């Protein structure tokens, strides 16, 4: 019975000694030094203006605007679909809100 207690006490002493040694090693750190600007504010502004006039140097922007194709449906049919969807009883239905993500049958009948 006494052997496990002696081993546990020895382990605790070793951990405490290593913790004290690590804390003593950290005492040599200096606090964070304040930032000292190397360039003047006017130099930074001049560099920013030159970069802005330089354009997109990386070329990751599409030169031509993207074009969407028009819908083949007329305005009235699009509006009718939107109104029907807005008035549907299950428009805000999220299947994750139900047990085992199973939608009850009374809600499934009104879905498209």
Secondary structure, DSSP 8 states (H G I E B T S, - for coil): -HHHHHHHHHHHHHHHHHHHHHHHHHTT---------SS-HHHHHHHHHHHHHT--SS--S-SS-------SS-HHHHHHHHHHHHH-TTTT--GGGSGGG---HHHHTT--
